[in-house]
């Protein structure tokens, strides 16, 4: 099965994509992971985007599409893949269509994770991590035994700058403005299935599997 997972930041699509990949053996593709891999491997694209990513600027659509096409050409996606959070714009959707048409790997299903904005804000702003051992926590869902302190090494926990409420709401606004219009692009082809991303993770996974039928 060739899938796209769409949804706002913090909707759980990455977690569900990894789980489904492990269960079905389909390749999980995240453009963010591909860009970081290119930087680590010092590829030509990696050298191009390294300073852009370091400065927190957006990598151009052309570059993202280029690195994505390189990934598809490795030859291991024919049995199935899950595109995690891509395309993010209508322009990217059109470019992806061209790539997959050339490779004869058309998308078969688009799973949309629907979660209310306030739930997203609660999920993301509550994230904390230990700067030493990198153990993740959440102030509500996975709290440390002592508030604000890592269970493993006693280090004060930190919040990523991107997880502050103002930044989360900015990212959500960008999602609604730029990414949500991608969904009708696929709905017109009858490819879209919607799941309740606000449900417990195990229930979400069941819904995802049902949406593949």
Secondary structure, DSSP 8 states (H G I E B T S, - for coil): -EEEEEE-TTSSHHHHHHHHHHHH--EEE-HHHHHHHHHHTT-HHHHHHHHHHHTT----HHHHHHHHHHHHTTS--TT-EEEES---SHHHHHHHHHHHHHHT----EEEEEE--HHHHHHHHHTEEEETTT--EEETTTB--SSTTB-TTT--BEE--GGGSHHHHHHHHHHIIIIIHHHHHHHHTTT-EEEEETTS-HHHHHHHHHHHT-
